[in-house]
Amino acid sequence: MNAPLSSQAQAELNPLHLELAARLRRETQGEVLFERGPRGRYSTDASIYQIEPVGVLIPRTSADAATALNVCRELSVPVLARGAGTSQCGQTVGAALVIDNSKYLNRVLDFNLAAMTVTVEPGIVLDHLNAWLKPHGVWFPVDVSTSAQCTLGGMAGNNSCGSRSIAYGNMVHNVLSIDALLLDGTAATFTDASRMGNAPPRIQALMETLQDIAARERDEIERMVPDVLRRVGGYNLDIFHPQSSRPYTADGQVNLAHMLVGSEGTLAYTRSITLKLSPLPAAKALGVVNFPTFYQAMDSARHIVGLGPCAVELVDKTMIDLARSNPAFRPVIEKALIGEPEAILLVEFAGESQDEQLASLAKLVELMGDLGLPGSVVEMPEAAAQKALWDVRKAGLNIMMSMRGDGKPVSFIEDCAVPLEHLAEYTSQLTDVFSKHGTKGTWYAHASVGTLHVRPILDMRRDGAAKMRAIAEEAGELVRRYKGAFSGEHGDGLVRSEWVAWQFGPQLTRAFEAIKDAFDPDRLMNPGKIVRSTKMDDRALFRFKPDYRIIPLTPVLDWSAWNVSNDPASETVGDPGTGGDPAQGLAKAVEMCNNNGHCRKFDAGTMCPSYRVTRDEQHLTRGRANTLRLALSGQLGEDALTSDEMRATMDLCVSCKGCKRDCPTGIDMARMKIEFMSQWRQKRGLALKDKLIATLPRWAPWAARFSFLFNLRNTLPGAAWLSERLLGFSSKRTLPTWRNDVFTDRSTSVDADTADVVLFADTFNNYFESENAHAALAVLQAAGCRVYVASPAANDAEPDRPLCCGRTYLSAGMVDQAKAEARRVVNALQPFVARGVPIVGLEPSCLLSLRDEFLVMGLGADAQALSRQAYLFEEFLANELKAGRLDLKLNPLPEKRALLHGHCHQKAFDAVKPVQQILALIPGLKVELIESSCCGMAGSFGYEASHYETSMKMAELSLLPAVRKAGADTLLVADGTSCRHQIADGTQKEGGLRAEHVACVLQRALAAP
């Protein structure tokens, strides 16, 4: 189950840690990770810090976690519980044994609809829980922005709040009990104190200690604990003498679970949590208020709150502009804007009656008119539009972190909370503080409760630490002046724990230390957080430590767009290539990952398919980016970029490009894998299988001539077995069937000078499925197009070999050969591009290379021009339809329903909608999109024996179950060659279901009676 420690790991680890690893292997059923790679991947969270852990345990059961606590106590090794690793303050990094609860400890243990409660394990993700609860009409309403990836254990540890806390409260207001383990093994359910009479003696003594401390410090609690809704710093000692206007409990009773909420894993280990549920709102309405100045937005918040909304969320100009620059977010944010606002407020009303919510929305419009801003509200009564905009707001942090250059918004004062009546003045004065220190801040989040996630832009490689200290001190003075809380939502961690004493004073700080010692006398539970902390600006703990250096490297692709400098004060970004990156931009592109873990989400988006199957941090976009960063900076040892660890980390990346679209900070792991494969090939060479796949475009003409011979692999007994033994192609797969009717040999096209469309036939549709290319040609001609079939330029060195995008070479890291193929394409198509003739292709992975990889190969302006003229077949038709030029006489088909699976690259380039639009032109055909991630075939990936099982697991996540349910009257549509083959292979028991390219569907509709 656990591979033996490598000799390198055995040499690196001290005897104590070697003993810990050995005992965990013997005494638990969990995954034990002590190698350098996993330790590096778990050394960071979404904060600015990086501390290498002792090792990692991924427990399969809570008994594994209990054993680990016992072993750590015996060996005096610190222990740190972790969920999604999305903490922004450094709560989940430390020189400790990390216990990752997220992979296995994620079940719903009990559900009581009548009592409106649910009990869950700590590793369950909030969105997963709410999806489970939704059919019952209830939800857990602490709706944080990281809901797609954060775990309930982490939320309890941080006392999370969320967008709608004005209506539902913080985490602490919604936790009923916590089943926990102390480090000494004592187990207890922490709940209402009145119900803990039968608790173990150790817990009884602990309760008495807490009561004594609270009684002794009552006056100090009243004097020092701020009366604001958002206060999560220190320990919740005021559960005995509540200070907030929102009580901890409805009946005023003391609930000891609330002492653990917000304790950041420093007191006990959580085995399960019982939560209070709320009814799902039956109706919602959203108003987006546009403001000409930021100050007006802040000043209006206190008036808007008077209307009784459940959320009032800020999006500032910086975030608006960054959202506009992201193709996934641009159309959504622009629908919310009126002109060029400096800020917008998202105001949500929710309840049982839609009429009531619309009436509230009308009152908002009226209020803004009274405040001198008539016509400033974009009304969104529709659920789909609301969800789309909230998704952009939820991605706010990551959007902010998508700034290129070394200056990034830094989290350290981002959730100071002040009373709402002081919010406008506070933000104005804090802006002046930023200006004084030569920077600006980014702002978003919870205007409703006076908590704004403000992040000054700092360069943490250079002078960021000194500026961080100075800004924190001045911001702290403002918070004190307005009687606010320095830590309003995201907890203390490494960045704010030293401010606990500032906030609460020396007397309560000593009380907090006494609480810590009562629970954890060995001081091994996540030490250094909340009490007895390090300094926030200790650079030895930073991700970019004083000795952080990038190893010089010449990448094979152009990454100069990331290699820039930025000046936050003037908001200017330097020219490409001016950022001083020794890796010429590759390192800075990798460093864009801020570890927020958006790639851990499991919704219908494309990323990250391998993680969805393995649930391993290594196979996550974040995990790969971290491993690359550590390798490029020399932290994984010599030649780490071409090490077996790096190969294993990149191995299951299927280059789906999901991260290119879905990652708000712009991590493009598919392109980074090309760089890795190039380095690997140069240092380690390529297997015969990889060479055969890469050079396929070169030997394909010969295979087509002798297709009967090459196709024997699928029909001759024993041939598939032999191909697996000799080449590594899975014997469980049929390989694509070679055709001798090559499209470019038999197609007819108009003269190049008279063409108004060029059809680019890729290698796959040319040699394996030429019927698709013939169908596309027929449809284009039926639409009145004069079609020229792309062929090599007259001066091409190989005029008889068809054009190829070079993607097979890229997948093997043979970038020079890929560039040669790309030059052939650019040269052949340049005359058409110059005349404005559209270039139309069929295979998404091939055609979209012209809009992606071709632009970073140094091919010049001609490649840029080609990218603007290159369209997928359905994109071209959709554009013609929109322009009113499409004239296709389509007839009804026998099938009345079409199930559409989008190729990953179509999804990455937002090119699935055109397929839906064009299929909808067929009379009587209902088009449904399969909510699927990657099909799992991914070019040659799924054909390889070593990847077959992973490939099929990817397909079984959503795609194959959906197509198996398709009836006889259902049409299956998939534009990707790999996708069609996966559907056929994965449905062998059903007779091998056949999916069609949209071109073939349209051709049938042309000919249908």
N, C-alpha and C positions, 0 to 999 in steps of 0.2 A: 504493500500500500504506500509506504514512504520509501523512496529511493535512498540508498546509503549516502551519507555525507561525502562529498568529493574530497579529494586530498587537499585541494585549495582551502575549502571551508574548515577542514580539520586543522590546517596550519594557522588559519586566521583567528579561530575561536579560542578563548582561554579555557582552561580545564573546567571551570565552573559552568560555563555555557555549554561545553561539550557534554557534561553530565546532565544538564537540563534537557538538552536535545535527546539524549539517549533515554532518559526516564520518560519523557513525553511520548517517545516512540513505543516504549514498552507498556506504559500504563494507560494510554488513551487510544481511542479509535480515530482520532482526528488527523488532519494533515499537518505535518510538522515541517516547517520551512526555515532552515537556518543558513542556506546558501547566500552568497553575496547579492545575487540578483533580487530575490524576494526581499531581503533586508532593505535593499535600496528602494524598491517599489513601495514599501511600507514606511519609509522614512519621512514622507511628506503627507500633508493633507492640503486643504485649500488655503492655508495660511502662507506666510513668508518664511516659515521655519522648515528645517530639515535636521532630524536627529535619527541616526540609525538605530533601529531596535536591536535587542539581544537576539530575537528570533520571532517567528510567527507560528501561532497555533490556530488552525481552523477547526473548531470543535464540531463533531457530528451530533453530539448530545450535550445537554447541560451537565451530565455527569463528567464528560471530558473537561468542561470548564472548571468544575469543582476539583477535579484531580489536579488540574494545572495550578489552581490557587494554592492547593496544599503543597505541591512540589515547590512552587515559588517561595512560599513562606519558609519551608525547610531549608532552602538554599539561599534565602535572603535576596531573591531576585525581584525587582519591581515588576508589576503587571499592569497592563493597560488594555481595557476593553474598547473595541472599535466596531462601528457599523459600516457606513458607506465611506468613511474617511473624508467627509466634506466639511469638516470644521474649519472655520475661517480664522480662528484665534490660536490654533496650535494645540487644541485639547487632545488630539489623537496622535501626537507624535511624542516619542520619548525613548530613553535608553532602558527599555523594559521588554518583557515578553508581551507582544501584541496578540490579543485574542480577537480574531475576526469573526463576529457573530453572523455576518450577513449571508453566508453561503448556505448554511444548513439550519440555523436556529431562527426560522422565519415562518413559523406556523401560527394559525389561529387555534388557540387551545380551548376556548369556550366562548359561547355567544348566547346572550339572554336578551331577546328582543323586548320582552315584557319589562325587564328591568333597565333596558337601554344600556347594556354593558357588553364589552367584549374583552377577552383576555388573550394576549398575544405574547409570543417570544420576542426578544429584543431586536432580532435581525430582520423583522418584517418591514418592508418598504411602505411608506404612507399611501402612495397611490395604489399599491397592490391591496392593501387593507381596504381602502375605500371602494375599489372595484369589487372586492368580495362582499362588502356591505351593501352596495348600491341596490341589488335586487330586493333587499329588505326595506328600502326606503329610508335608510339612515346613513350617517357618515360620521367620521371623526373630524371635527371642524378646525383643528389647529393647522391651517392651510398654508404651510411654508412654501417659499419659492422653489425649494429643492425637493418638492414632494415626489417627483419621479424617481429619486434615488435615495433620499435620506431614510434612515431606519427609525423606528419608534424608540428603540433604546437610546440612540443618539439624541433624539428630540427630548427625551426625558432627561438625559444627562445635561443638556444645555438649557433646559426650560424654554424650549422654542415657543414662538409667538404666532407669526404668520400674518397674512394680509387682513384677516377678518377678526382680529383679536378684540376690536372695539365691541363686537357683538358676542363673541364666544369666550374671550379670555385667553390666557396663556396656557402652556402645557400643564402647569401646576394646578390650574383650575379644572382640568379635565382628566386628571389621574386620580383613581379611587384607591388603588393599592399597588404595591410592588412586592413581588416575591424575590427576596434577595439573599445573597450569601456574603457573610463577612469573610475576611481573609483567613480567619482561624477555622472556617468550615461551618460556623453557626448559621443555620438557615431560619428565616422567619418571613412572615408576610407583614410588611409594614402597611398599616391602614389606620382607621380611626383608633385613637388611643384607647377609647372605651371598649374596643373589641380585641385588645391585645393582652388581656389578662392571663391567657394561657401561654404566652410567649416564653421561650427558654430563659433561664436565669440570666444568661449573658445579655439578652435583649432587655429584660426587666431592669437590670442595672444600668444599661445604656439609656433607657427611657428616663430613669430617675436623674441621671447625669444631665441630660438635655433640659429637663424641667428645672433643675437647680441653676443651670447656667442662664436660662431664660428669666427666671425670677430675679437672679442677681443683677442681670443687665437690663431690666425692664426700662428704667429711665433712659439708659443710653440708647436702647432700641428706638424709643420715641423721639430722641433727640437727633439721631444720626441716620436712620433709615428714611430715604426720601419717599414722599407720598406721591408717587407717579405710577401709572398703570404698567409701565415698562421698567422693571428693575430686576435684573437677574444676577447681579454681582454677589459674591460671597456665598454664605449658606443662608437658607431661609429660616433663620432663628426667630424671625418675627411671626412664624406660624402660631406662636404662643401669645403674641400681642400684635395683631395685624395692623399695619400702617397704611395700606393702600385703600382707596375708595372701593375697590372690588375685593370682597372677602375671599379668603382661601377656600372656605366651604360655605355651603348655603345655610347650614344650621349653626355655624360658629364653632363647631367642634374642632379639636386639634387632630390632624391626620398626619401620622409620622411618615407616610410615604412622601409627603411634601418636603421633608428634610432631604430626601434623596434626590428629588427633582432639582436639577440645576447643580448637582454636586460634581458633575463631570467625571464620574467614576472614581472619585477620590475616597469614597466612604465604603462602598460595597459593590458587589457584582450583581447585576440585574438578571434574574432568570425568567421572569415574566412580569407583565404589566396589565392591570385591569383598568380599562378606560371608560369614561362616560361618553355616550354617544348622543347625537342630536338628530332630529328629523331633517331629511334633505329638504331644502327650500323648494317649494312647488313652482315658484315664479321668481324671475330676476329681471332687473332692468339696469342698464349701464349708461351713465352719462360721462362723456369725456369733455372736461372743461379746458379750453385753450386760453393761455395767459400770455400777454405781451411781455411781462417781466416775471422773473423768478420770485421777487419779493411779493408781488400780488398773489401769486399762487400760495405762498406760505401764509400770507395775511388772511386769505379767504378760507383757509382750512377750518378755522374755528367757527366760522359762520356756517359752513357746509355741514359740519358735524351736528349742528343743531337740527338738521332735517332727519336725523336718525338713520343714516346709511350704515351698512355693515362693513364697508371698506371705503377708505379714501387714500389712494395710492399715487405717489408722485413719479413722474418720468420727466427728467430734465432734458435740456437741449443737447447735451453731449450724448445721452443715451438715444435720443430721437435720431440724431445724425448717424450714430453707429448702427442703429437698427435699420436705417435706410440703406446702409452700405452692405447689409447682409441679404442675399437673395431670398432667403426663407422668410425674413421678417418685413422686407420693404413693402409689399402690397398691403400688409396688415396695418402697419403703423401709419401709412399714408391715408388710409380711410378714416383715421381718428383725428386728423389734423385739419385746422382751418388756417390757411396761410402758413406763416413761419413762426410758430409760438416759441417762447423761451422755456416754457414748461407746460405740462398738462397734468391734470388730476383725474384719475379714474375713480368715479364715484358709483358704487354699487348699492342697489336696494334689493332686498330679498324678503320673501314671505310667502304666504299661502295664495294670495290673489294677484293675478297679473294686472288687473285694473288698479289695485292699490299701488303697485310698483310703478306703473306708468303715471299715476297721479303724483307720486313722489318725484319722478323724473321731471314732470311738468313744473313742480315746485322748484326744482333745481334751476331750470331754465329761468323761471321768474326771479329767483334769488340773484342769479348772476346779472340779470338786467338791473335789479335794484342796486347792485354793487358797482354798476357802471360798465358792465361788460356784456351788453346784449349781443345775441348771435354768437356766443362763444362756446356753446355746448353742441357736441356731436352726440345725437341720441342713438343708442344701440339696444333696441328691445329684443333683437333676435339672439337666441342662445349661441348659434354658431359663430357669429361675429364677436360676441362677448368672449367666448372661449379662446378664439384666435388671438385677441388682444391681451387677455390674461396670460397666455402662453409667452407672448413677447415680454410682458412685465416680469414673469417668473424667470425669464432668461436674463434679467437685468444685470446681475452680477457678472455673468460670463460675457455679455455684450460689452460691459465696461472694460473687461480685461482683454478685449480684442484690439486694443490700441497697439500699433506696431512701434518698435523702439524699446529702449531699456526703461523708460519711464512708464510706470503702471500705477493705476489706482491702488493704494495700499490700505488694508484694513487694520485700523487700530483705534480710531475714534468714531467708527462708522455707525455705531448705534447708541450714541449718547441720547438720552431722552430728556426733554424739558417740557414743562407745562405748556399746553397748546397756546395759551395767550401770549407766550414769549417766543413762539417758534420763528416768526418772521424776523424779529430782532436778533435772535440767536444765529440764524443762518446768515444774516447780513454781516454780523460782526465776525463770524467764523470765516466768511469769504475774505474779509480784510486780513485776517491772520494768514490765510493761504497766500494772498498777494504779497504780504510782507516777506514771506519766505520763498518767493519766486515760483509759485506754483498755483494751480487751480484745483478745485475739487469737483468730483462727480457726485451727483445727488440722485437718490431714488428711494422708494419705499414708503413708510407708513406715516403719512401726514396726519392721519386720523388720531394718532396717539402721541404725536410729538417726537417720533423716532424716525430719523432720516439716515439712510445709509450713505454717509458722506465719506468719500475717499480722496484725500489729496494725492495728486500724481507725483510719485517720488521714484528716483533711481536708486534702488537698493544695492546696486553694485558699487556705488560711489559715495555720495553725500546723503543718501536717503536716511540712514540711521540717525544722524545728527538732527536733520530736519524733523524726523518723526518725533524725537524727544521734545524738541522745542514746541512743535505744534500741539503735541499732547498736553504739555504743561499749560499753554495758553487756552486751549479748548477746555481743559479742566477748570480753569478759573471762570470761564463763561458758564459752564454747567453748574458750578457752585453758586454763582451769582443768581442764577435762575432756579435754584433749588431742584436741580434735576438729578439724573442717574448717569454715571459714567459708562455703565454697562447696561444697556437697555434690552438686548435681545440675544446676542450671539455668545454670551458667556464671557468667561475670564481667560482661560487657557494660558498660553505663554505670553500673550501680548498685553493682557490687562490684569493679570493676577497681582502684579506689583502695585496696581492702583486700588486694590481692595482696601489697603490701609488708608490711602488718601480719602476714599469715599466714606469709610465707616469709622475711621479713627483708631488709635492704638488699643483702646479698651475692647472694642468689639473684635478687632483683629485677633487679640489674644483669646477671646471667646471662640472665634472660629478655629483657632489652633487647638483649643481644648476639645472642640467637637471632632476635629480630625483625629486627634489622639485617642478619643474614646472609641471611635469606630475602628480605627486602624493604628493600633499602638506600634506596629512594626514600621509604619510609614512607607509601605510598599505599593499602595494603591495609587497609581498615576501620580507619583510625587512631582512637586514643583508647580502644581496647579492650585489656584485659589489661595493657599497659604504656603509660606516659606518658598517663595518663587524666585526665579531668576529675573534679570532685568529685561524689559521689552526690547531693548536695543543691543543686546548681546550678540554681536555679529558672528560669534562662533556657533550660534544656533541657527543662523540664517540659511536659506537655500543657496543664496549667493554669498558664500563665506569670503573672508578677505583673500584667501588663496585660490578662489574659484578661477579656473582658466579653461578655455576651450582649446583643444588640440587642433593645430592648423590642418585644414583639409580642403581639397579642391573637389567640389561636388560635380556630378556629371550633368545636372540640370541647373537652371538659373533660379537661384533663391534670392536674388538681390532685392526684390521687393520687400523682403523682411529685414534686410540689412540696412536699416535706416536709424537715424537719430530723431528724437522728438524734444520739443521745448514746450512744456506745459503752460508756461506763462503766456507765450505768444500763440500757442496752439498750432505750431508749425511742425511739419515733418520733413526731414532731410530727403535728399534725392536717393534713389535706390543705389545701394553699394557704399553708402557713406557711414554705415553704422559701426564699422570697426570689427566685424565678426571674423575671426580667423578661419571659420568654416564657410565664409562668404555667404552668410545668410541662412544656411541650413540649421545651425545651432539656434539662432534667434527664432526661426520658425518652430523648432521643437519646443523651445522655452515658452511659446505662447500658451501651452497647456498650463492652466492655473489649478488643476487638480480638483475642480469643483465636482467632477464625477457626472456631468450631464450624459456622458456616454454609457452610464449604467442603466439608463432608462429602458423600459421594456414595452413602450407603446408601439404604434404601427410604423414609426420611423425606421430608417434603414440601419442605424448603427446600434450596437456593434454585434454582428451575427455570431461570431465565435464566442464572445463573452456570454451571450444568451444560452449557449449550449454548455460551456464549461463552468461558468460563474467564477472563473479564476481571474484575479487581478492582472496576471501576466497577459491574458488575452483580451484585455480591455484597451481601448484607444489611449486612455490615461496611462495604463501600465506600460504600453509600448513607448509612449512619448517619454515617460520617466526613464525607462531603460535606455532609450537613445540618448537622452540628456546626460545621464550618468556615464554612458560610454564616451560621448563626445567630450566630456569634461575630465576624462581620465579616472573617474571614481570607481570604475569596475575593473581597473587594472589595464595592463598593456594589451594592445590589439583587441580591446573589448568589442569594437564595432564588428569584428569578424569572428567573434567567439561563438562557441556552441550555445551559450546562454542567450546571446543576441539572436541567433538563428531560431532557437526554440521560441523566443518571444515573438518573432515576426512570422513564424511558420504558419499560423492559423489566420493571419490577416488575409482576407480574400479580395482585397483591393476593391471593395464595393463602392468606395467613395461616399459612403454614408456620412462619415465625419466631415467631408468637404462641405456638405450642406448643413448637417445637423449640429456640428460642433460650433457653438457661438464664438469661440476664440479662433476658429479657422484652422484647426489641425487637419492636415491632409495626409493621412497615414498611407494612402495608396501611393502617393508620390514619394513619400519618405521610404516606402518599401523598395521602390525602384533604386533609390540611392543605396540602401542597404544591400540589395542584390548585386548591384554593380561592384561594391566593395568586396562582397563575398566571392563573386566570380573571379575578381582579380587576384584575391589572396588564396582562395580554396578551390577554384575551378567549378565546373558544373558536371552533374551526372548526365549520362547518355540520354536519359528520358528528357531532361530539361533542354538539352541541346536539340533533340528532335522536335520538341514543341516550339522552341524559339525559332528554328530555321524552317518551319513548315511552309511559309510563303515561297521559299526558294525551291523546295523539292515537290511542292504540290502539283506543278504541271506534269511531272513524271508519274506521280501517284494516280493522277486522273487518267493518264494513258493506259496504265496497268491496274485500273480500279478493281478488276476481278481478283487480282492477286493480293492487293492490299486488304480487300474486304474478307479474305479468308479468315482473318483473325476472329471475326464474329461467328463464323459458321463451321470451321474445321474443328473437330473434337480435339481438345487439349491445347488449342492455340491460345485461348484466353489465359489458361493456367500458365503457359510458357511466357506470355507477354508480361504477366505479373512477376514471375520469377526473374526474368531477364531485364525488364524495363521498369517495373514498378507500376504498371497500369492495372487497376483492380480487375480481377477476373469476374467480379460481380456486375461489371458494367459492359454494355455494348459500346463500342467506339463509333463515332460518326461514320456514316457510309459514304465512301468516295463515289463521285459521279463522273461519268465520261462525257456527259452533256454540259460542259463548262459554259456558264452563262456568257462570258465575254467572247467565247469562240462562236456562239450561235445567235447572239442578240443582233438586232438591227437598230440602227440609230440614224438620226438625221446628220446632215453635214454640220461640222463644228461651227461654221460661221453663221448658220441660221438657227442654232439651238437657243431655246430660252430656259432650259433646265438641263443640268448635268446629273446623270445617275451614277453614283460611285458604288461599284459592286465590290464588297469586301471579300476577303479570302474565304470566309465561311459560307456566305451565300453564293459564292462563285463556284466552289468545288463540292460542297456538301448538300446544300438546299437551294439549287438554282431555280426551283419553282418560285421561290419568294421574289427573286430578282425579276423573273419573267412577269410575275403578277404585278409588281410595282411598275414596270415599264408599261404594261397594258393599262393600268389605272391612270397613270400620268398621261398617256396618249389619249385615253377616253376623256380626260379632263381638258383636252385641247392643247396639251403641252407638246412642244417640239423637243424631243429628248435626245440628248447625246450621251452615249455610254462612255464614261471616262476611260481613257487609255493613256499609255505613256507618251511623253512629249517626243517629238521627232528626233531630238538630240539625246534621248535617253540611251544609256549604255546597254540596257536590256529592253529593247523596244517590244519584244515578243512576250515578256513576262508581265502579267497584270499588275496594276498598282496595288499597294498594301499600306495600311496605316502604320505598321511596325509594332503593333501592340504585343505580339508574341515575343518579340525581342525585348521589349520593355519588361515583361514579366520575368524574364531571366536575367535582367540587369545588363543586357547587351545593348547599351545605349548608343554606341557608335553606329551599330547596324540599324537600330531604330531610326536614328537621325538620317541615315542614308535613304531609308524607305520614305521618311517624311519629306525629304528634299525632292524625291521623285514625284510625290503627290503634289507638293506646292508648285513645282515647275510645270507639271502637266496642267494644272488647273488655273494657273495665273492668268492666262489670256481670258478665260471665262469670268474670273473674279473681277478683272479690270473692266469688263463690260457689264458687271452687275448681275451676272447669271447665277441663280441659286445652285448650290451643290447639294444634292439630296442623297442620303445614305439610309441603309436598312438596319444594320446591326448597331445598337446603342454604344457598345464598348468601342467600336471602331470609329464610327462617325464622330462621336463626342471627343475622341482623341484630337481631332482637328480643332476643337475649341478649348482644349486643355493642355495636354502634353506638348503639342506642336508649338505652344506659345512660350515654352521654357527650354527650347532646344537650340536657341540662337539662330533661328531661321529668318529673322528679320521682319521687315514690314509686310512682305508678301504673305507670311504665315498669319500675321495679325489680320490682314484683309480677308484671307480665306476663312478665318474663324467667324467673321461677321456674316459670311455668305453660306456657311455650312448648316444644314438642317436635317434632322431626321425626317423620314418620309411623311410621318403624320404631322410633324411640325409644319412642314411646307404646306400640306393640304389645309391645315387649320389656319395658317396665315392667309392663304388664298380665300378661304371661306370668310374670314373676318373682313377681307378687302372687297368682298362681293364678286370675286372673279371665279369662284369654283363652280363648275358646271358638270356635275356627275349625276347621271341617271341611275340611281340605285333602286333595286327591287327588294321586296321582302325575302328573307331566307326561311328555310324550314325551321331553324332554331329561333326561338323567341326570347332567349336570354343569353347574355354573354358574360362570362366571368373573365376579368382582366387581371393579369399579374404583371406589375411593372418591373422592368429590369432595374437593378440597383442604380446604374448610371443614369437611366431615365429619371429616377427619383432624385438623384443628386443634382440634376440640371433642371428640375421641375418640368419634365417633359412627358409626364404621364397624362396630364389633363388633355393634351391634344389628341391622344389616342381615344379617350372617352368622347371627345367632341366629334371626331370623325366617325366612330362606330355608331354614334347616336343618329347619324344621317340615314342609317338603314331603317326603312319603315318597319315599325313593330318590334324592334329589337331593344330590349331593356339591358342596359349595361351596368354591371356591378363590379366595383374594384375590390379585389382580394386584399384585405389588410394584412400584408405579409412583409417580412423582412427579406433578406437574401434567400434565394432558392437553395443555395448551398453548393451549386455546381461551380460557379465562378471560374469560367474558362476551363483550364485543365485541372483545377484544384480537386474537384469531385471525382475525376477519373483516376486519381492516384490512390493506390492501395493504402498508403499511410493516412490518407485523409477521408477515405470512403465513409467510415462510421460517423465522423464529424459532419461530413457533407449531408448525410441522410438525416441526422439529428436536426440540422438547420432546416431542412425541408419539412420535417415533421412538426416544427414549431407552429406553423400556420398554413403554409402553402398546400401541402399534400392533403391534410384533413379537409381543406376547403374544396379542392378539386374532386376528391372522392365523393363528396356530397352532390356533385353536379349531376343532374338528370340527363336523360337521352336527348332532351330538347335544349341542352345548354351548350353553348359554344365556348371553348377555352381559347383565350387569346394571350399570347406572350411574344413579344418582339425579340427577345434574346435567344440566341441559339442555345446557350447553356440552359436557360430556363426551360425551353421546350424539351430538351433531352432529359432534364431532371424529372419533369412531370411524367414523361414516358417511362423512365426507369423506375420511378417511385410508385407507379401504379400497375406494376406487372400483374399483381393478383387480380386486378380489375380488367386485365386484358391490354394494359398499356394505353392509357388515355392520350389522345393526340391534341396538342395545342397548336394553333396556327399564328402565323405572322399577320398583322392587320392588313397587309397588302393582299394576301391570299383571300381573306374574308371579303375585302372590297371587290376583288375580281369576281368572286362567286356571286356577289350581289349585283354586279353588272350583267352577268349572264343569266341570273335567275329569271324564271318565267314570270 
